[in-house]
Amino acid sequence: MSPTARETTEWEITPVASKSVNRGPDERIALTLQITRNGKPVATAPLRLTVAEAERVHAALCHALDQEPVPSDAPECRKSIQYPGGRQRY
């Protein structure tokens, strides 16, 4: 079969907006993800992270968002804080 004749399968994994992040009985942080194939839901599954893993993901996201403008509805941790002397921290 030629590459152009093959059906392309598109998988996507996205957070489920209606589900909140929570802690399980094992103290891991769980984020529910939706798995889709060609736009059709296949399954939902929790991404379970230790506190240390969640901190690393949080730090990586903060770094990736560093140059992005902060939307008006952003969580508090994304809003800048002005310190005396003009320093700005996030």
Residue, then its C-alpha position, 0 to 999 in steps of 0.5 A: m500500500s502506498p503512503t498516500a493510500r494509507e488512512t491516517t490515524e490522528w490520536e489526541i489526548t486532552p484534559v477533560a475541562s469538566k473534571s477538576v484536578n484532585r488527590g487520590p487516596d494514594e496522595r497522587i494528583a490526578l488529572t483526567l484526560q480524554i483520548t480521541r482517535n480521528g475526533k471520536p472519543v476512545a477513553t478517559a484516563p487519569l494521569r496520576l502524578t506524585v507531588a514531585e512530578a506535578e511540581r516538575v510539570h508545573a515548573a515546565l508549564c510556567h517556563a513555557l508560558d513565560q513570554e505569553p500575555v496573561p489572560s484576564d481570567a488566568p489563575e492567581c499564580r499567572k498574575s504578576i506581582q509588583y514589589p517595591g522598587g519595581r521588581q516584578r515576579y510571577 
